[in-house]
Amino acid sequence: MWLLLSTDGRNSPAYRSFPEFKAYWKARLATWKAEARAQGVLNPLTVEVADFKSEKSAGQTEIDAEYTAHVVAPGRPEPVATYRVSLRLVRGDDKMWYLEKGTLD
């Protein structure tokens, strides 16, 4: 996911470097696994994106987007966690879109 972040997206209160970014996500996964009681299960979690909305991107270099992220564990009827995310997407020099936010909170 680090490669999907814009330059600004790689600097946040939760991390300021790739090692800190990895530590942030390792802690998030540990929290969700504990809540799902999925310790020892290989890849027990899935993040599902729903209700994605953004402005039209034609000719834009930045757009605002929002979506709902559901953290889902197999065999559980309800998500382990749900987040409503609002963020800015930035078009890179390669014409691909990059996230200005790399956290779920």
Biotite code that builds the C-alpha atoms (Angstrom):
import biotite.structure as struc

atoms = struc.array([
    struc.Atom([0.000, 0.000, 0.000], chain_id="A", res_id=1, res_name="MET", atom_name="CA", element="C"),
    struc.Atom([2.976, 2.324, 0.570], chain_id="A", res_id=2, res_name="TRP", atom_name="CA", element="C"),
    struc.Atom([3.378, 2.545, -3.205], chain_id="A", res_id=3, res_name="LEU", atom_name="CA", element="C"),
    struc.Atom([-0.214, 3.803, -3.528], chain_id="A", res_id=4, res_name="LEU", atom_name="CA", element="C"),
    struc.Atom([0.483, 6.849, -1.362], chain_id="A", res_id=5, res_name="LEU", atom_name="CA", element="C"),
    struc.Atom([1.253, 10.318, -2.670], chain_id="A", res_id=6, res_name="SER", atom_name="CA", element="C"),
    struc.Atom([4.231, 12.229, -1.310], chain_id="A", res_id=7, res_name="THR", atom_name="CA", element="C"),
    struc.Atom([1.971, 13.946, 1.248], chain_id="A", res_id=8, res_name="ASP", atom_name="CA", element="C"),
    struc.Atom([0.277, 10.620, 2.017], chain_id="A", res_id=9, res_name="GLY", atom_name="CA", element="C"),
    struc.Atom([3.624, 9.195, 3.160], chain_id="A", res_id=10, res_name="ARG", atom_name="CA", element="C"),
    struc.Atom([3.771, 11.667, 6.037], chain_id="A", res_id=11, res_name="ASN", atom_name="CA", element="C"),
    struc.Atom([1.060, 11.484, 8.685], chain_id="A", res_id=12, res_name="SER", atom_name="CA", element="C"),
    struc.Atom([0.730, 11.686, 12.474], chain_id="A", res_id=13, res_name="PRO", atom_name="CA", element="C"),
    struc.Atom([0.685, 7.845, 12.489], chain_id="A", res_id=14, res_name="ALA", atom_name="CA", element="C"),
    struc.Atom([3.929, 7.430, 10.487], chain_id="A", res_id=15, res_name="TYR", atom_name="CA", element="C"),
    struc.Atom([6.703, 9.398, 8.808], chain_id="A", res_id=16, res_name="ARG", atom_name="CA", element="C"),
    struc.Atom([8.673, 6.609, 7.138], chain_id="A", res_id=17, res_name="SER", atom_name="CA", element="C"),
    struc.Atom([8.160, 3.177, 5.579], chain_id="A", res_id=18, res_name="PHE", atom_name="CA", element="C"),
    struc.Atom([9.212, 1.314, 8.776], chain_id="A", res_id=19, res_name="PRO", atom_name="CA", element="C"),
    struc.Atom([6.730, 3.401, 10.814], chain_id="A", res_id=20, res_name="GLU", atom_name="CA", element="C"),
    struc.Atom([4.044, 2.753, 8.172], chain_id="A", res_id=21, res_name="PHE", atom_name="CA", element="C"),
    struc.Atom([4.641, -1.007, 8.468], chain_id="A", res_id=22, res_name="LYS", atom_name="CA", element="C"),
    struc.Atom([4.488, -0.764, 12.267], chain_id="A", res_id=23, res_name="ALA", atom_name="CA", element="C"),
    struc.Atom([1.202, 1.175, 12.061], chain_id="A", res_id=24, res_name="TYR", atom_name="CA", element="C"),
    struc.Atom([-0.401, -1.520, 9.880], chain_id="A", res_id=25, res_name="TRP", atom_name="CA", element="C"),
    struc.Atom([1.030, -4.371, 11.940], chain_id="A", res_id=26, res_name="LYS", atom_name="CA", element="C"),
    struc.Atom([-0.581, -2.875, 15.060], chain_id="A", res_id=27, res_name="ALA", atom_name="CA", element="C"),
    struc.Atom([-3.907, -2.316, 13.232], chain_id="A", res_id=28, res_name="ARG", atom_name="CA", element="C"),
    struc.Atom([-3.939, -5.930, 12.014], chain_id="A", res_id=29, res_name="LEU", atom_name="CA", element="C"),
    struc.Atom([-3.129, -7.228, 15.499], chain_id="A", res_id=30, res_name="ALA", atom_name="CA", element="C"),
    struc.Atom([-6.051, -5.259, 16.951], chain_id="A", res_id=31, res_name="THR", atom_name="CA", element="C"),
    struc.Atom([-8.496, -6.541, 14.333], chain_id="A", res_id=32, res_name="TRP", atom_name="CA", element="C"),
    struc.Atom([-7.231, -10.139, 14.628], chain_id="A", res_id=33, res_name="LYS", atom_name="CA", element="C"),
    struc.Atom([-7.688, -10.011, 18.396], chain_id="A", res_id=34, res_name="ALA", atom_name="CA", element="C"),
    struc.Atom([-11.212, -8.689, 18.026], chain_id="A", res_id=35, res_name="GLU", atom_name="CA", element="C"),
    struc.Atom([-12.005, -11.333, 15.407], chain_id="A", res_id=36, res_name="ALA", atom_name="CA", element="C"),
    struc.Atom([-10.355, -13.960, 17.604], chain_id="A", res_id=37, res_name="ARG", atom_name="CA", element="C"),
    struc.Atom([-8.437, -15.056, 14.522], chain_id="A", res_id=38, res_name="ALA", atom_name="CA", element="C"),
    struc.Atom([-4.980, -15.615, 15.973], chain_id="A", res_id=39, res_name="GLN", atom_name="CA", element="C"),
    struc.Atom([-2.924, -18.166, 14.089], chain_id="A", res_id=40, res_name="GLY", atom_name="CA", element="C"),
    struc.Atom([-5.133, -18.063, 11.000], chain_id="A", res_id=41, res_name="VAL", atom_name="CA", element="C"),
    struc.Atom([-3.287, -17.225, 7.789], chain_id="A", res_id=42, res_name="LEU", atom_name="CA", element="C"),
    struc.Atom([-4.733, -14.054, 6.191], chain_id="A", res_id=43, res_name="ASN", atom_name="CA", element="C"),
    struc.Atom([-7.886, -14.066, 8.295], chain_id="A", res_id=44, res_name="PRO", atom_name="CA", element="C"),
    struc.Atom([-9.012, -10.540, 7.383], chain_id="A", res_id=45, res_name="LEU", atom_name="CA", element="C"),
    struc.Atom([-10.323, -8.840, 4.281], chain_id="A", res_id=46, res_name="THR", atom_name="CA", element="C"),
    struc.Atom([-10.956, -5.132, 3.792], chain_id="A", res_id=47, res_name="VAL", atom_name="CA", element="C"),
    struc.Atom([-13.989, -4.489, 1.612], chain_id="A", res_id=48, res_name="GLU", atom_name="CA", element="C"),
    struc.Atom([-14.544, -1.068, 0.063], chain_id="A", res_id=49, res_name="VAL", atom_name="CA", element="C"),
    struc.Atom([-18.190, -0.034, -0.316], chain_id="A", res_id=50, res_name="ALA", atom_name="CA", element="C"),
    struc.Atom([-20.096, 3.103, -1.258], chain_id="A", res_id=51, res_name="ASP", atom_name="CA", element="C"),
    struc.Atom([-17.171, 4.715, -3.082], chain_id="A", res_id=52, res_name="PHE", atom_name="CA", element="C"),
    struc.Atom([-17.987, 8.235, -4.276], chain_id="A", res_id=53, res_name="LYS", atom_name="CA", element="C"),
    struc.Atom([-15.823, 10.864, -5.938], chain_id="A", res_id=54, res_name="SER", atom_name="CA", element="C"),
    struc.Atom([-16.133, 13.795, -8.232], chain_id="A", res_id=55, res_name="GLU", atom_name="CA", element="C"),
    struc.Atom([-15.509, 13.305, -11.962], chain_id="A", res_id=56, res_name="LYS", atom_name="CA", element="C"),
    struc.Atom([-11.791, 12.919, -12.595], chain_id="A", res_id=57, res_name="SER", atom_name="CA", element="C"),
    struc.Atom([-11.575, 14.002, -16.252], chain_id="A", res_id=58, res_name="ALA", atom_name="CA", element="C"),
    struc.Atom([-8.968, 16.753, -16.523], chain_id="A", res_id=59, res_name="GLY", atom_name="CA", element="C"),
    struc.Atom([-8.442, 16.912, -12.754], chain_id="A", res_id=60, res_name="GLN", atom_name="CA", element="C"),
    struc.Atom([-5.156, 16.511, -10.908], chain_id="A", res_id=61, res_name="THR", atom_name="CA", element="C"),
    struc.Atom([-6.792, 16.198, -7.464], chain_id="A", res_id=62, res_name="GLU", atom_name="CA", element="C"),
    struc.Atom([-10.208, 14.904, -6.441], chain_id="A", res_id=63, res_name="ILE", atom_name="CA", element="C"),
    struc.Atom([-11.986, 14.283, -3.169], chain_id="A", res_id=64, res_name="ASP", atom_name="CA", element="C"),
    struc.Atom([-13.359, 10.817, -2.503], chain_id="A", res_id=65, res_name="ALA", atom_name="CA", element="C"),
    struc.Atom([-15.117, 8.969, 0.261], chain_id="A", res_id=66, res_name="GLU", atom_name="CA", element="C"),
    struc.Atom([-15.904, 5.344, 0.923], chain_id="A", res_id=67, res_name="TYR", atom_name="CA", element="C"),
    struc.Atom([-16.760, 2.865, 3.631], chain_id="A", res_id=68, res_name="THR", atom_name="CA", element="C"),
    struc.Atom([-14.163, 0.232, 4.562], chain_id="A", res_id=69, res_name="ALA", atom_name="CA", element="C"),
    struc.Atom([-15.370, -2.955, 6.246], chain_id="A", res_id=70, res_name="HIS", atom_name="CA", element="C"),
    struc.Atom([-12.794, -5.195, 7.941], chain_id="A", res_id=71, res_name="VAL", atom_name="CA", element="C"),
    struc.Atom([-14.240, -8.691, 7.586], chain_id="A", res_id=72, res_name="VAL", atom_name="CA", element="C"),
    struc.Atom([-13.185, -12.002, 9.156], chain_id="A", res_id=73, res_name="ALA", atom_name="CA", element="C"),
    struc.Atom([-14.306, -15.345, 7.726], chain_id="A", res_id=74, res_name="PRO", atom_name="CA", element="C"),
    struc.Atom([-17.184, -16.934, 9.600], chain_id="A", res_id=75, res_name="GLY", atom_name="CA", element="C"),
    struc.Atom([-18.292, -13.717, 11.295], chain_id="A", res_id=76, res_name="ARG", atom_name="CA", element="C"),
    struc.Atom([-21.682, -12.311, 10.329], chain_id="A", res_id=77, res_name="PRO", atom_name="CA", element="C"),
    struc.Atom([-20.711, -8.705, 11.101], chain_id="A", res_id=78, res_name="GLU", atom_name="CA", element="C"),
    struc.Atom([-17.555, -6.761, 10.182], chain_id="A", res_id=79, res_name="PRO", atom_name="CA", element="C"),
    struc.Atom([-14.800, -6.618, 12.789], chain_id="A", res_id=80, res_name="VAL", atom_name="CA", element="C"),
    struc.Atom([-14.599, -2.866, 12.160], chain_id="A", res_id=81, res_name="ALA", atom_name="CA", element="C"),
    struc.Atom([-16.155, -0.294, 9.831], chain_id="A", res_id=82, res_name="THR", atom_name="CA", element="C"),
    struc.Atom([-14.691, 3.067, 8.861], chain_id="A", res_id=83, res_name="TYR", atom_name="CA", element="C"),
    struc.Atom([-16.075, 5.953, 6.837], chain_id="A", res_id=84, res_name="ARG", atom_name="CA", element="C"),
    struc.Atom([-13.095, 7.439, 5.004], chain_id="A", res_id=85, res_name="VAL", atom_name="CA", element="C"),
    struc.Atom([-12.792, 10.818, 3.301], chain_id="A", res_id=86, res_name="SER", atom_name="CA", element="C"),
    struc.Atom([-9.594, 11.556, 1.441], chain_id="A", res_id=87, res_name="LEU", atom_name="CA", element="C"),
    struc.Atom([-8.017, 13.336, -1.481], chain_id="A", res_id=88, res_name="ARG", atom_name="CA", element="C"),
    struc.Atom([-6.632, 11.485, -4.490], chain_id="A", res_id=89, res_name="LEU", atom_name="CA", element="C"),
    struc.Atom([-3.767, 13.051, -6.442], chain_id="A", res_id=90, res_name="VAL", atom_name="CA", element="C"),
    struc.Atom([-2.839, 12.235, -10.023], chain_id="A", res_id=91, res_name="ARG", atom_name="CA", element="C"),
    struc.Atom([0.864, 11.449, -10.340], chain_id="A", res_id=92, res_name="GLY", atom_name="CA", element="C"),
    struc.Atom([3.228, 12.166, -13.217], chain_id="A", res_id=93, res_name="ASP", atom_name="CA", element="C"),
    struc.Atom([2.462, 8.652, -14.465], chain_id="A", res_id=94, res_name="ASP", atom_name="CA", element="C"),
    struc.Atom([-1.276, 9.622, -14.685], chain_id="A", res_id=95, res_name="LYS", atom_name="CA", element="C"),
    struc.Atom([-2.180, 7.130, -11.915], chain_id="A", res_id=96, res_name="MET", atom_name="CA", element="C"),
    struc.Atom([-4.125, 8.156, -8.797], chain_id="A", res_id=97, res_name="TRP", atom_name="CA", element="C"),
    struc.Atom([-2.428, 8.167, -5.384], chain_id="A", res_id=98, res_name="TYR", atom_name="CA", element="C"),
    struc.Atom([-3.927, 8.311, -1.875], chain_id="A", res_id=99, res_name="LEU", atom_name="CA", element="C"),
    struc.Atom([-3.289, 11.270, 0.415], chain_id="A", res_id=100, res_name="GLU", atom_name="CA", element="C"),
    struc.Atom([-4.155, 9.122, 3.422], chain_id="A", res_id=101, res_name="LYS", atom_name="CA", element="C"),
    struc.Atom([-2.835, 5.665, 4.313], chain_id="A", res_id=102, res_name="GLY", atom_name="CA", element="C"),
    struc.Atom([-4.669, 5.021, 7.572], chain_id="A", res_id=103, res_name="THR", atom_name="CA", element="C"),
    struc.Atom([-8.029, 3.654, 8.643], chain_id="A", res_id=104, res_name="LEU", atom_name="CA", element="C"),
    struc.Atom([-9.325, 5.480, 11.725], chain_id="A", res_id=105, res_name="ASP", atom_name="CA", element="C"),
])
